[in-house]
């Protein structure tokens, strides 16, 4: 999507502490891409936000998929657990 040059883009300044290796990589990417370090950070954040789920959620989804538990079976299991807890 092209943004007309007459539109203002709001920017918020922020201060972040980065380790030396991250700064080295940030500088190298900015030089390679011919852009500012801020632009490199914006691009990286957008890419990360667009395609990543929290790693734990992905692993949990995979495990649940392998079990192939139906809604009916899950309901029976939950009822059995509730019954067992009441009898203790």
C-alpha positions in Angstrom: 0.0 0.0 0.0 1.4 3.3 -1.0 1.1 6.2 1.4 0.8 9.6 -0.1 3.7 11.9 0.8 1.3 14.5 2.2 0.2 12.2 5.0 2.0 12.5 8.3 3.2 9.3 9.9 3.2 9.6 13.7 6.4 8.4 15.4 7.1 7.8 19.0 10.7 7.9 20.3 11.7 5.0 22.6 14.8 4.0 24.5 15.8 0.3 24.5 18.9 -1.5 25.8 20.4 -4.0 23.4 23.3 -6.3 23.8 26.4 -5.7 21.7 25.7 -8.6 19.3 22.2 -7.3 18.6 23.5 -3.8 17.9 26.2 -5.3 15.6 23.5 -7.2 13.6 21.2 -4.1 13.6 23.9 -1.9 12.2 24.8 -4.5 9.6 21.2 -4.9 8.4 20.7 -1.1 8.3 23.9 -0.8 6.1 22.9 -3.8 3.9 19.3 -2.6 3.4 20.4 1.1 3.0 18.0 2.3 5.6 17.9 3.5 9.2 18.2 1.3 12.3 14.7 2.4 13.3 13.4 1.2 10.0 15.2 -2.2 10.5 13.5 -2.5 13.9 10.1 -1.6 12.5 10.4 -4.2 9.7 11.6 -6.9 12.1 8.7 -6.2 14.5 6.1 -6.3 11.7 7.4 -9.6 10.4 7.5 -11.1 13.9 4.0 -9.9 14.7 2.5 -11.1 11.4 3.6 -14.7 11.6 4.4 -15.9 15.0 2.3 -17.5 17.7 3.8 -18.0 21.2 5.9 -21.1 21.0 4.0 -22.8 23.8 0.7 -22.4 21.9 2.2 -24.1 18.8 3.5 -27.0 20.8 0.3 -27.4 22.7 -1.7 -27.4 19.4 0.6 -30.1 18.0 0.2 -32.3 21.1 -3.6 -31.8 21.2 -3.7 -32.7 17.5 -1.8 -36.0 18.0 -4.2 -37.1 20.8 -7.2 -36.7 18.4 -9.5 -36.1 21.3 -13.1 -35.5 20.3 -15.4 -33.0 22.0 -17.6 -35.8 23.3 -14.6 -37.7 24.7 -13.2 -34.5 26.3 -16.7 -33.9 27.9 -16.8 -37.4 29.3 -13.2 -37.0 30.7 -14.1 -33.6 32.3 -17.2 -35.1 33.9 -15.2 -38.1 35.3 -12.6 -35.7 36.8 -15.3 -33.6 38.4 -16.9 -36.7 39.9 -13.6 -38.0 41.2 -12.8 -34.7 42.8 -16.2 -34.6 44.6 -15.6 -38.0 46.1 -12.3 -37.2 47.6 
